[in-house]
Amino acid sequence: MAGAPLLLMGLAPRVITSVAAATFPGCRYSVPRGDGRGPPGIALTIDDAPDPATTPAILDVLESNGAHATFFVITNQLQSGPGAADPMLARMLADGNELGNHFTHDRPAIRLDSAAFDLDLAQADSVLRRYAPVRWVRPSSGWYSRRMVRRMRQAGYQCALGSVYPLDAGLGWPWLSKRYILAHSRPGAIIILHDRGVRGERTADVLGEVLPALRARGYRVVTLSELALPAAGGTGRPSHSPSAGKP
């Protein structure tokens, strides 16, 4: 079994993520950028969305700072009824943000057996692709196996973790998250924060201070696809449907 221990990532991001990426291949931790074209970019990712009580505040902060994020969505939290669109996901996309697959429930995907993992990934995908093409997936807890990576790729996804994780899911200290993000952000970094409940409230608070500071340093805060695809000669937007290649 291969894994990506997010706890260790939070402690020493530059060292741990480089070791993890080499030792446990298959997930993206950062996006190396050395072409020197345009302002340096950092990808912002937000897990466990949406929450009608906290997501709007996060979206407001992003909009006011000209920033975008990839929201990793837990699909059983959507508020949409039959045939209706979830208003939070609709606004995310309208504001220029991006959706990612975070499975159907908030539970460690590594604990699912093969059949349950495949079904969970497909069920979440069937919901998300009603809104937009989705290319990124993040397994809950950050642990993954080689088989999980293989199945995610077969489903048209790229696995994404991150390089700047201030442990905000467990530590209720916004001041620490702010300092940690600003201390460790580098061109091509992927930041991980969380939505839902008090975590979402903290994220809105953290971003209200961090985003202006990063902009003052010359960084663009963008989605994963905006950061990753130009480095590969792409357009900066998802270009395929994850349904391709599904069993």
N, C-alpha and C positions, 0 to 999 in steps of 0.2 A: 504493500500500500504506500502510495506517495501522499504527501500532505503539504499544506502551506500554513504554518502556524502564525495566525495573525497576531497573537500575543507577542511573539518574538519580533514580528515586523514592527510593532509599535515601539519596541525598545531600541532597536538599532537598524533603521530602515535601509541605509545604503549598503551595509554589510550583509544583513540578513536576506534582503530581497535578491541580491546578486547570487548568494549561495543557494537560496531556495529555487530561483529560476533555473540554475544550472543542475541542481540535484533532483528537483521535481519538475521536469519540463511539462509544458502543455498549457500553462496559464500565463497571461501577461501581467507583469508587475509594474512596468513603466514603459515609456516609449522613447528610446534613444533618438535624440534629434541633434544633428550636427551640421545641418545644411546652411545655417546662418541666414535663412530667408525669413524676413518678417520678425515680429516680436515673438519671444519664446512663449510656448504654451504649456499649460498645466491642465490636466483633466480632473474635473470634480465629479465624484460619484457619490450617490446617496442611496443607502440601502433601506429596505423595509417600507417603502412608500406603497400606496398613498394613505394619508390620514386626513380626513376633512377638517380636523381641528388644527393641524399643524402645517400641512403641506402648503396652504395658501401663503403663510408668512414666509416660508422658504422661497417660494416662487416670487414673492414681492421683492425680497432682498436680491435675488438673482437679476430680476428685471431692472431694478434701480441701479445696479452696478454693471449692466451690460455683460453679464456672465451667463454661461449655460452649464448644464449638468446632465449626466446620465443617471436616471432614476431607476434603480433596480427594484422592480415591482413584485410584490407578493400578491398573486392574483385573487386569492380568496378574500382580500380586503377591499376589493372594488365595491363601489356603492351603486353601480348601475343595475337597473332592472332588465327584464327581457327586452331585447331590441334597443336598449338605450345605452348611450355612451357614458362612461364614468366622467364626471365633470373635471376631476383633478387631472386625469390622463389627457383629456382634451385640451386643457389649458397648458399642461407641460409641453405638448407638441406645438400648440399655437405660439408659445413663447420661444420656440427654437430649441427646446430641450430634447432629450432622447430617452427612449425606454430600453430597459434591460430586463432580462429574465432572472427572477430570484425565486422561481418555483411557486408552488401553490400555497404552501404553508411555511411558517417560521419554525423550521426544524433543520437539524444538520442533515444535509443530503447524503453525506457519507454513510449514514446509518441505514439508508434504504437498501433493500436488496435490489438485484439487477432489474427485475420486472417492475418493481415499484418506482425505481429511479427513472426508468424510461417512460413510464406512464405519467409521472409527475411533470417531467420536462415537457412532454407532448401536450399535456393538459394546459399548462401555463402558456405554452407557445400558441395554442389554438385560441386563447383569449387575447393575447397581446397582438397577434398579427391582424386582428380586426381593426386595430388602430394605426399600425405602421409596421414596416419591415423592422425586425429586431435582429441584431447580429451579436450581441454580447450576453453572456450568462455568468452569473456569480453564484457558486455553491455556498449555501449558508454555513457559517462557522469557519470557512476558509480551507477546509480539508477536502482533498480530492484524491481519487485513485486514477491509475492509468486507464482503466476501463471507463470511468466517468468522462475523462478527457476525450477518449475515442468516441463515445456516444454523443457527446456534445458537438464534436466536430462533424460527425455523420449527420447530425440534425441541422447543420449549417451555422453553428455558433462558434464564437471564440470565447474562451474562458478568460475572465479578467479579475484580478485581485487588485493590489495596489502597493505603493511604496511609501505612502505617508498616512499612517493610521494612528490617531491620537488616543486609541482605546476609549472612544467616546461612548461606546455601547455599555461599558461597565463602570466608567469613572464619571461621576457627575460634576465635573469641574470645568466649566467653559473656559476659564482663564488658562488652564493647562492645554486644552485643545488649541486655543489661539496661538499660544507661544510655540507649541510643538509644530503646528503647520507652518508658521512663518520661519521657524528655525530650519526645517527640513525640506522645504519646497525648492525644487530645482527644475530646470527645463526638462520636460518629458515626464514629470512626476504624475502619479495617479493618487489623488486624495480620496480617502474613505471616510464618510460621515453617515449618520443614521437619521431617519425620520421616525415618526410615530410616537405619540405621547410626549413624555418629558424629554425624550431624546430629540424629537423634532423641535421642541422649543429651544433646546440648547443649540441645535444646529443653526436655527435662524439667528440666534444671538451670536454664535461664533462667526458665521458668514458676514454678519453686519459689520464686523471689525476686520476680518481677514481679507475679504474681497477688495475693499479700498486700498489696503496695504499692499496686496499683491499687484494691483493695477498701478500703484505708485512706483513699484519696482520694475514696471515694464512688462509684466506678464499678462497674457490672455488666459482667462479661465474658461475652458471649453468642454464639450462632450468628448467622450472617448473616440468616437468616429472622427470628429473634427481634428483631434490630435493625431490619431493613428493613421488615417487613410492618406493624408497628404504626404506622410513620410514614405508611403509605398507607391506614390504616384497617383493616388486616388483623388476623388473629388471632395472628400470631407463629409460625405453623406452615405448612409447605408445604401447599397446598390443591389441587394438580393433579398429574397424571401427565405427565412429560415426553414420554411416547410420543404424546401428542396432537399431531396435525399432522405426524407423520413421513411421509416418502414411502413 
